[in-house]
Amino acid sequence: MLDIKQFISAIKQISEEKGISEQSVLETIEAAIAAAYKRDYGKKGQIIKAKLDLDTGKLNMTQIFYVVEGADEEGNIVGPLPLKAVEDRQDFQEDKPRKRNRGEELTEVIGEGEELKIKFNPEKHILLEDAKSKKKKVRVGDELVIQLESHNDFGRIAAQTAKQVVIQRLREAEREAIFSEFKKREGEIISGVVQRKEGPLVFIDLGKTNGLLIPAEQVYGDNYRIGQRFRLVILKVDETSRGPVVLLSRSHPRLVSELFRMEVPEIDSGTVQVRAIAREAGSRTKIAVSSQEDGVDPIGSLVGQKGVRVQTVINELSGEKIDIILWSDKAKEFISNSLSPAKILDVQVLDEKRKHALVEVSDDQFSLAIGKRGQNVRLAAKLTGWKIDVRAPKESLAFKEVEIPEKAEDEDAAEKK
């Protein structure tokens, strides 16, 4: 047996536990009561609505009729088709799932040349003449609401029907709540625990739902052991038939900036700004920062006392190297800074429109400027947005340092003899 009072007490409890709005839970309960009522006291084709007053516990039951102009000999509705009747037609929903807006022509929905026919159903349609006997100002297309006798007790089968409706609707509401919550947090950092691995895919437990870490967003060097906690970026949230899918990333450059935001109060307050980031995930990152206040060292703020702040970020990134660069509005200065830790002799702008620059370094700094497999200059180019060529100046050799070819030495010895 269904007890209305139990439904009322369950609304707040479900709302708190599932994180779903009380109004959404109430609508779910009302739909369940309407389904139970229809099972015991109604007919299959009827449209029955329930309205529950939480303060008094009073249950108001109504039946909805669509007002139509008439029906032909074959039993099809003639005249303008009510919008709700069109939307509720099962085969129409399967073929043309898009709902039209108010005022939109029906032909735009069903297509030119298509004829939509709906059978007259006395359980949910009512002729205009009959409708006017109940309500004088009713028109074709309106919904006629008829009051029904309320019942508080329902049979066992009806109770099971109501339970199924509640479970299904609450699951849908919970999915919508999760989707809207995580959709708003796209780009933010979140902490999660590795729940399981399926081939190359890693599933992260985020509390209310699971996040998905695909191979392209993973970092080489991370050991995704079950139970291990990671910080990740919410890359994208998609809604699917199976529920919301939260795509996560460990390789996105935003992860570095958000980790520094958590560790450096100056970034969170706006005193220090992260201006650009270039990252090769799992290997090395260059981050350019600037200060908005005189006397505040942006690089020192990120490094922290004895390197505590930057080391915390490095540990979170599984040992990834981080170069902290001083931002500059001057292209030459910024390019010079970006090639750190190499020392630059000179920067020449070859083509300002195409952003092409030539950097000169000493011989002993050339390999450092280029970096292992060109990584340093490559990251510098990503950071600045300039194409950077690096060269070492030609070393001028004294005459005495020039080696004499062996042939020349032999000729000189022959002349002396």
Secondary structure in CASP SS format (residue, H / E / C, confidence):
PFRMAT SS
TARGET T0000
AUTHOR 0000-0000-0000
METHOD secondary structure of the structure
MODEL  1
M C 1.00
L C 1.00
D C 1.00
I H 1.00
K H 1.00
Q H 1.00
F H 1.00
I H 1.00
S H 1.00
A H 1.00
I H 1.00
K H 1.00
Q H 1.00
I H 1.00
S H 1.00
E H 1.00
E H 1.00
K H 1.00
G C 1.00
I C 1.00
S C 1.00
E H 1.00
Q H 1.00
S H 1.00
V H 1.00
L H 1.00
E H 1.00
T H 1.00
I H 1.00
E H 1.00
A H 1.00
A H 1.00
I H 1.00
A H 1.00
A H 1.00
A H 1.00
Y H 1.00
K H 1.00
R H 1.00
D H 1.00
Y H 1.00
G C 1.00
K C 1.00
K C 1.00
G C 1.00
Q C 1.00
I E 1.00
I E 1.00
K E 1.00
A E 1.00
K E 1.00
L E 1.00
D C 1.00
L C 1.00
D C 1.00
T C 1.00
G C 1.00
K C 1.00
L E 1.00
N E 1.00
M E 1.00
T E 1.00
Q E 1.00
I E 1.00
F E 1.00
Y E 1.00
V E 1.00
V E 1.00
E C 1.00
G E 1.00
A E 1.00
D C 1.00
E C 1.00
E C 1.00
G C 1.00
N E 1.00
I E 1.00
V E 1.00
G C 1.00
P C 1.00
L C 1.00
P C 1.00
L H 1.00
K H 1.00
A H 1.00
V H 1.00
E H 1.00
D H 1.00
R C 1.00
Q H 1.00
D H 1.00
F H 1.00
Q H 1.00
E H 1.00
D H 1.00
K C 1.00
P C 1.00
R C 1.00
K C 1.00
R C 1.00
N C 1.00
R C 1.00
G C 1.00
E C 1.00
E C 1.00
L H 1.00
T H 1.00
E H 1.00
V H 1.00
I H 1.00
G C 1.00
E C 1.00
G C 1.00
E C 1.00
E C 1.00
L C 1.00
K C 1.00
I C 1.00
K E 1.00
F C 1.00
N C 1.00
P C 1.00
E C 1.00
K C 1.00
H E 1.00
I E 1.00
L E 1.00
L H 1.00
E H 1.00
D H 1.00
A H 1.00
K H 1.00
S H 1.00
K H 1.00
K C 1.00
K C 1.00
K C 1.00
V C 1.00
R C 1.00
V C 1.00
G C 1.00
D C 1.00
E E 1.00
L E 1.00
V E 1.00
I E 1.00
Q E 1.00
L E 1.00
E C 1.00
S C 1.00
H C 1.00
N C 1.00
D C 1.00
F C 1.00
G C 1.00
R H 1.00
I H 1.00
A H 1.00
A H 1.00
Q H 1.00
T H 1.00
A H 1.00
K H 1.00
Q H 1.00
V H 1.00
V H 1.00
I H 1.00
Q H 1.00
R H 1.00
L H 1.00
R H 1.00
E H 1.00
A H 1.00
E H 1.00
R H 1.00
E H 1.00
A H 1.00
I H 1.00
F H 1.00
S H 1.00
E H 1.00
F H 1.00
K H 1.00
K C 1.00
R C 1.00
E C 1.00
G C 1.00
E C 1.00
I E 1.00
I E 1.00
S E 1.00
G E 1.00
V E 1.00
V E 1.00
Q E 1.00
R E 1.00
K E 1.00
E E 1.00
G C 1.00
P C 1.00
L E 1.00
V E 1.00
F E 1.00
I E 1.00
D E 1.00
L C 1.00
G C 1.00
K C 1.00
T C 1.00
N E 1.00
G E 1.00
L E 1.00
L E 1.00
I C 1.00
P H 1.00
A H 1.00
E H 1.00
Q C 1.00
V C 1.00
Y C 1.00
G C 1.00
D C 1.00
N C 1.00
Y C 1.00
R C 1.00
I C 1.00
G C 1.00
Q C 1.00
R E 1.00
F E 1.00
R E 1.00
L E 1.00
V E 1.00
I E 1.00
L E 1.00
K E 1.00
V E 1.00
D E 1.00
E E 1.00
T E 1.00
S C 1.00
R C 1.00
G E 1.00
P E 1.00
V E 1.00
V E 1.00
L E 1.00
L E 1.00
S E 1.00
R C 1.00
S C 1.00
H C 1.00
P H 1.00
R H 1.00
L H 1.00
V H 1.00
S H 1.00
E H 1.00
L H 1.00
F H 1.00
R H 1.00
M H 1.00
E H 1.00
V C 1.00
P H 1.00
E H 1.00
I H 1.00
D H 1.00
S H 1.00
G C 1.00
T C 1.00
V E 1.00
Q E 1.00
V E 1.00
R E 1.00
A E 1.00
I E 1.00
A E 1.00
R E 1.00
E E 1.00
A C 1.00
G C 1.00
S C 1.00
R E 1.00
T E 1.00
K E 1.00
I E 1.00
A E 1.00
V E 1.00
S E 1.00
S E 1.00
Q C 1.00
E C 1.00
D C 1.00
G C 1.00
V C 1.00
D C 1.00
P H 1.00
I H 1.00
G H 1.00
S H 1.00
L H 1.00
V H 1.00
G C 1.00
Q H 1.00
K H 1.00
G H 1.00
V H 1.00
R H 1.00
V H 1.00
Q H 1.00
T H 1.00
V H 1.00
I H 1.00
N H 1.00
E H 1.00
L C 1.00
S C 1.00
G C 1.00
E C 1.00
K E 1.00
I E 1.00
D E 1.00
I E 1.00
I E 1.00
L E 1.00
W C 1.00
S C 1.00
D C 1.00
K C 1.00
A H 1.00
K H 1.00
E H 1.00
F H 1.00
I H 1.00
S H 1.00
N H 1.00
S H 1.00
L C 1.00
S C 1.00
P C 1.00
A C 1.00
K C 1.00
I C 1.00
L C 1.00
D E 1.00
V E 1.00
Q E 1.00
V E 1.00
L E 1.00
D E 1.00
E C 1.00
K C 1.00
R C 1.00
K C 1.00
H E 1.00
A E 1.00
L E 1.00
V E 1.00
E E 1.00
V C 1.00
S C 1.00
D H 1.00
D H 1.00
Q H 1.00
F H 1.00
S H 1.00
L H 1.00
A H 1.00
I H 1.00
G C 1.00
K H 1.00
R H 1.00
G H 1.00
Q H 1.00
N H 1.00
V H 1.00
R H 1.00
L H 1.00
A H 1.00
A H 1.00
K H 1.00
L H 1.00
T H 1.00
G C 1.00
W C 1.00
K E 1.00
I E 1.00
D E 1.00
V E 1.00
R E 1.00
A C 1.00
P C 1.00
K C 1.00
E C 1.00
S C 1.00
L C 1.00
A C 1.00
F H 1.00
K H 1.00
E H 1.00
V C 1.00
E C 1.00
I C 1.00
P C 1.00
E H 1.00
K H 1.00
A H 1.00
E H 1.00
D H 1.00
E H 1.00
D H 1.00
A H 1.00
A H 1.00
E H 1.00
K H 1.00
K C 1.00
END
